[in-house]
């Protein structure tokens, strides 16, 4: 049994063991500790999330970007959930989600299937 107070709180359910929202692109990405030096507490960080290859993402439809669209509005309209904007960014191979909506009239790929 652990004597670490944080682990005890996690085990008791007072602190979630998964720090990210179920809709987050970081859900399931492991955490790690950066050891800073002697006498300094380690810093937690999120390990790298590898973006899937575009060829591995099934595309359901394409959507046309409307004037004044934002990535979250596009995701809400196309996927029914604004927090899933990152899935559209992945499907279109863009690192900056705002690239999805910066050209009204352009068509963007909307992924199908589960996240």
PyMOL commands that set and color helices and strands:
alter all, ss='L'
color gray80, all
select helices_A, chain A and resi 5-12+54-56+71-79+82-91+97-100
alter helices_A, ss='H'
color red, helices_A
select strands_A, chain A and resi 31-34+43-46+59-64+107-111
alter strands_A, ss='S'
color yellow, strands_A
deselect
rebuild
show_as cartoon
